[in-house]
Amino acid sequence: MPFAQSGAKTAEDAAIASDGEVAVTPEQIDVSPRGLYEKLDGWIDGFVTLLPNIMVATVVFVLLWLIGMGAKRSLLLWARRNDRANLGEVLGGFVKAALIVLGGLLAMTIILPTLKPADLVAGLGIGSVAIGFAFKDILQNWLAGLLILIRQSFRPGDQIVIDGYEGTVDHIETRVTAIRTYDGRLALIPNADVYTNAVIVNTAFESRRSEYDVGIGYGDEIAQAKPTILKAMEGTNGVLGDPAPDVLVVDLAASWVTLRARWWTDPRRADVLEVKSNVIEAIKNGLDEAGIDLPYETVVSLFHDQTEDVDGDRTSQREGWPAGDKPPKPARIATARSSASETAGQ
């Protein structure tokens, strides 16, 4: 013991500076097995103390998770019965995620009683603002997709035209609307663009009108051509009788009289194209049988050499020259006189 006391005294003396101030020495780290054991023992004691809270929190979290699964399944069943499967998937996923988040918050407050729900809500609000800025486009597309599904302006299977893309709606997700184009490609359009841009829904109604312009000669009778075209359309398979087809005179062109044939079909593109092809063929055959001309475009070009003396009387009105008492001189004569004047001046 005397030796130990002497050593302690020597250490204290060494820690005192010459001016009377005490020198601060760093705290020594205890790495002895006993210290590690005490730390581990404290952790175990804390876990045992919180074990009931952890069990209750686990039960609450699992219960809300199961409720979320049940709510999603119920929404899917309801949506499928009402032919709105995409809406059921989006709403079901949202409800399930919300219940899981709620279960996690409740579990945290149960495990850590000192953690107040108000603090969690405040932290969640700040986090939501940060997440909103970081994932603005994703949240915007998700909200637009939800509004599209709720309003149901179109549904999977409809044929639409949007922003230069045309095809059949394959499915509507939380972020994009998938369109299968007519040439067999898949176009993924963000829901925000779908919601803000103009959309043409070709299959919104039960029928769709098509039209085609036919030109007949000026020497043919319109009163004969119109019934011929109507008969051809009415005899074509796929042309609807109600609304009935019709024919209108729409233009007096350079070489023909334009008649516009209009008819109604099923709105799907495949039917529209097939019926249009059959209608044009039937009109062509019908007009040929009736002896009605389908003229080509006629172009008349006039060429005149207006620089020779033998070109005719230039005092008369003709193409290229105005009428008058003093017609322009031929270019060859005018050039010769100009050259002669220049020679005389020299």
C-alpha positions in Angstrom: 0.0 0.0 0.0 2.7 2.6 0.7 4.1 2.0 -2.8 0.6 2.5 -4.3 0.0 5.7 -2.4 3.4 7.0 -3.4 2.7 6.2 -7.1 -0.7 8.0 -6.9 0.9 11.0 -5.3 3.6 11.2 -8.0 0.9 11.0 -10.8 -1.0 13.9 -9.2 2.1 16.0 -8.9 3.0 15.4 -12.5 -0.5 16.5 -13.5 -0.1 19.9 -11.9 1.6 22.5 -14.0 4.3 24.8 -12.8 1.9 27.8 -12.7 -0.6 26.0 -10.5 -3.1 25.0 -13.3 -4.3 21.4 -13.5 -3.4 19.6 -16.8 -6.3 17.7 -18.3 -5.5 14.2 -19.3 -7.6 12.1 -21.7 -9.9 9.6 -20.1 -8.6 6.1 -20.3 -10.7 3.5 -22.3 -11.5 0.4 -20.3 -11.2 -2.6 -22.6 -11.1 -5.2 -19.9 -13.4 -8.2 -20.2 -15.3 -7.1 -17.1 -16.3 -3.8 -18.8 -17.5 -5.5 -21.9 -19.5 -8.0 -19.8 -21.2 -5.2 -17.9 -22.1 -3.4 -21.1 -23.5 -6.5 -22.7 -25.4 -7.3 -19.4 -26.9 -3.9 -19.5 -28.2 -4.4 -23.1 -29.7 -7.8 -22.2 -31.4 -6.3 -19.1 -32.8 -3.5 -21.3 -34.0 -6.0 -23.9 -35.7 -8.2 -21.3 -37.3 -5.0 -19.8 -38.7 -4.1 -23.3 -39.6 -7.6 -24.3 -43.3 -7.3 -23.4 -43.5 -4.0 -25.4 -41.8 -5.6 -28.3 -44.2 -8.5 -28.3 -47.2 -6.2 -28.2 -45.7 -4.0 -30.9 -45.1 -7.0 -33.1 -48.7 -8.2 -32.6 -50.0 -4.7 -33.5 -47.8 -4.4 -36.6 -48.7 -7.9 -37.9 -52.4 -7.3 -37.2 -52.4 -4.0 -39.2 -50.4 -5.8 -42.0 -53.1 -8.5 -42.2 -55.8 -5.9 -42.2 -54.1 -4.2 -45.1 -53.8 -7.5 -47.0 -57.5 -8.1 -46.4 -58.5 -4.6 -47.5 -56.5 -4.9 -50.7 -58.0 -8.2 -51.5 -61.5 -6.8 -50.8 -60.9 -3.8 -53.1 -59.6 -6.1 -55.8 -62.7 -8.3 -55.7 -65.0 -5.3 -55.7 -63.1 -3.7 -58.6 -63.2 -6.9 -60.7 -66.9 -7.4 -60.2 -67.4 -3.8 -61.5 -64.9 -4.3 -64.4 -62.4 -1.9 -62.8 -59.4 -4.1 -62.0 -56.8 -1.4 -62.4 -58.6 0.9 -60.0 -58.7 -1.9 -57.4 -55.0 -2.6 -57.7 -54.1 1.1 -57.2 -56.5 1.7 -54.3 -55.7 -1.6 -52.7 -52.0 -1.0 -52.8 -52.4 2.5 -51.4 -54.6 1.3 -48.5 -52.2 -1.6 -47.7 -49.2 0.7 -47.7 -51.0 3.3 -45.4 -52.0 0.6 -42.9 -48.4 -0.8 -42.8 -47.0 2.6 -42.2 -49.6 3.2 -39.4 -48.6 -0.2 -37.9 -45.0 0.8 -37.9 -45.6 4.1 -36.2 -47.8 2.4 -33.5 -45.1 -0.3 -32.9 -42.4 2.4 -32.4 -44.5 4.2 -29.8 -45.2 1.0 -28.0 -41.6 -0.1 -27.9 -40.3 3.4 -26.9 -43.0 4.9 -24.6 -41.0 8.1 -24.4 -41.5 8.7 -28.1 -44.6 10.8 -28.5 -47.0 10.3 -31.4 -47.0 14.1 -32.0 -43.3 14.0 -32.6 -43.7 11.2 -35.1 -46.5 13.1 -36.9 -44.4 16.3 -37.0 -41.4 14.3 -38.3 -43.5 12.6 -40.8 -44.9 16.0 -42.1 -41.3 17.3 -42.6 -40.3 14.1 -44.3 -43.4 14.2 -46.5 -42.4 17.7 -47.8 -38.9 16.5 -48.5 -40.2 13.3 -50.2 -42.6 15.4 -52.2 -39.9 17.6 -53.6 -37.6 14.6 -54.3 -40.3 12.5 -56.0 -42.6 15.2 -57.4 -42.9 13.5 -60.8 -43.6 10.1 -59.4 -46.3 11.5 -57.0 -47.8 13.6 -59.8 -48.1 10.6 -62.1 -49.5 8.5 -59.3 -52.2 11.1 -58.5 -53.0 11.5 -62.3 -53.3 7.8 -62.7 -55.7 7.6 -59.7 -57.8 10.4 -61.2 -57.9 8.7 -64.6 -59.0 5.4 -63.0 -61.7 7.1 -60.9 -63.1 9.2 -63.7 -62.8 6.3 -66.1 -62.6 8.4 -69.3 -61.2 5.3 -71.0 -60.4 1.8 -69.8 -58.2 -1.1 -70.9 -59.3 -2.3 -74.3 -60.3 1.1 -75.6 -58.5 2.5 -78.6 -57.2 6.0 -78.1 -55.0 8.7 -79.7 -52.7 10.8 -77.5 -49.7 12.9 -78.2 -49.0 11.2 -81.5 -49.5 7.7 -80.2 -52.4 5.6 -81.3 -53.3 2.1 -80.2 -55.2 0.0 -77.7 -55.0 0.7 -73.9 -53.3 -2.4 -72.4 -53.3 -1.4 -68.8 -53.1 1.6 -66.5 -50.5 1.6 -63.8 -49.7 4.0 -60.9 -47.1 5.7 -63.0 -47.8 5.2 -66.7 -50.6 4.2 -69.2 -49.5 1.4 -71.5 -50.7 1.5 -75.1 -50.2 -1.3 -77.5 -49.8 0.3 -80.9 -51.3 -1.1 -84.1 -47.8 -2.2 -85.4 -47.2 -4.3 -82.3 -45.2 -2.0 -80.1 -45.7 -0.9 -76.5 -45.9 2.8 -75.7 -45.6 3.9 -72.0 -47.0 7.4 -71.5 -46.7 9.1 -68.1 -50.1 9.5 -66.5 -49.5 13.3 -66.0 -49.2 13.7 -69.8 -52.3 11.6 -70.3 -54.3 13.6 -67.8 -53.2 17.1 -69.1 -53.2 16.4 -72.9 -56.1 16.0 -75.3 -57.1 12.3 -75.8 -59.2 11.0 -78.6 -61.1 7.8 -77.6 -62.0 6.1 -80.8 -64.1 3.4 -79.1 -66.1 5.7 -76.8 -69.3 5.2 -78.8 -70.9 2.3 -80.6 -70.3 3.5 -84.1 -67.7 5.6 -86.0 -68.0 7.5 -89.3 -65.6 7.2 -92.2 -65.5 9.1 -95.5 -63.9 9.0 -98.9 -63.8 11.6 -101.7 -64.7 10.4 -105.3 -64.3 12.5 -108.4 -66.5 12.2 -111.4 -66.2 13.9 -114.8 -68.0 17.2 -115.5 -69.8 15.5 -118.3 -71.4 13.0 -116.0 -74.7 13.4 -114.2 -74.4 14.0 -110.4 -78.0 12.7 -110.1 -76.9 9.4 -111.5 -73.6 9.1 -109.6 -75.0 9.7 -106.1 -77.5 6.8 -106.1 -74.8 4.6 -107.6 -72.4 5.4 -104.7 -75.2 5.0 -102.1 -76.1 1.6 -103.5 -72.5 0.5 -103.4 -72.1 1.5 -99.7 -75.4 -0.1 -98.6 -74.4 -3.4 -100.2 -71.0 -3.5 -98.4 -70.8 -5.8 -95.4 -70.0 -3.9 -92.2 -71.6 -0.6 -93.2 -74.3 0.2 -90.6 -77.8 1.0 -91.7 -78.4 3.4 -88.8 -77.1 6.0 -89.2 -77.5 5.6 -92.9 -74.7 6.4 -95.4 -75.0 9.5 -97.5 -73.2 11.3 -100.4 -72.5 15.1 -100.6 -71.2 17.3 -103.3 -68.2 19.1 -101.7 -66.0 20.6 -104.5 -65.8 21.6 -108.2 -62.2 20.8 -108.8 -60.0 21.5 -111.9 -60.9 18.3 -113.7 -63.7 16.7 -111.7 -66.7 17.1 -109.4 -65.9 15.9 -105.9 -68.5 13.7 -104.2 -67.9 12.7 -100.5 -69.2 9.3 -99.5 -69.8 8.9 -95.7 -70.7 5.8 -93.8 -70.8 4.4 -90.3 -69.1 1.2 -89.0 -68.0 -0.5 -85.8 -65.5 1.9 -84.0 -62.6 -0.5 -83.9 -59.7 0.2 -86.2 -59.5 -3.2 -87.8 -63.2 -3.1 -88.8 -62.9 0.6 -90.0 -60.0 -0.2 -92.3 -61.5 -3.4 -93.7 -64.9 -1.8 -94.4 -63.3 1.2 -96.0 -61.3 -0.9 -98.4 -64.5 -2.8 -99.3 -66.5 0.4 -99.8 -63.9 2.0 -102.1 -63.8 -1.2 -104.2 -67.6 -1.3 -104.4 -67.8 2.3 -105.4 -65.2 1.8 -108.2 -67.0 -1.2 -109.6 -70.4 0.5 -109.4 -69.3 3.6 -111.2 -67.6 1.6 -113.9 -70.8 -0.4 -114.5 -72.8 2.8 -114.7 -70.4 4.2 -117.2 -69.5 7.2 -115.0 -66.0 8.6 -115.7 -63.4 8.8 -112.9 -61.1 11.3 -114.6 -57.4 11.9 -114.2 -56.1 15.3 -113.3 -55.8 17.4 -116.6 -53.0 19.9 -117.0 -52.7 22.2 -120.0 -49.4 23.9 -120.7 -49.0 26.7 -123.4 -45.6 27.5 -124.8 -45.0 30.6 -127.0 -41.9 32.0 -128.6 -42.5 35.7 -128.2 -39.2 37.0 -129.7 -39.7 36.4 -133.4 -41.4 38.7 -136.0 -43.4 35.8 -137.3 -45.1 35.2 -133.9 -48.3 37.0 -135.0 -50.1 40.2 -134.5 -48.9 41.6 -131.1 -51.6 44.3 -131.0 -54.1 41.7 -130.0 -54.6 40.4 -126.4 -52.9 37.0 -125.9 -51.2 35.0 -123.2 -48.1 36.7 -121.9 -48.6 40.2 -123.6 -51.0 43.0 -122.7 -53.1 44.5 -125.4 -52.1 48.0 -126.6 -51.2 50.2 -129.5 -47.5 49.9 -128.8 -46.6 46.3 -128.2 -43.1 45.5 -126.9 -40.4 44.9 -129.6 -39.0 41.5 -130.1 -35.9 41.0 -128.1 -33.7 40.3 -131.1 -34.7 43.6 -132.8 -34.4 45.6 -129.6 -30.9 44.2 -129.1 -29.8 45.0 -132.7 -31.0 48.6 -132.4 -29.2 49.1 -129.1 -25.9 47.8 -130.6 -26.3 50.1 -133.6 -26.8 53.1 -131.3 -23.7 52.3 -129.3 -21.6 52.0 -132.5 -22.8 55.3 -133.9 -22.0 57.1 -130.6 -18.4 55.8 -130.7 
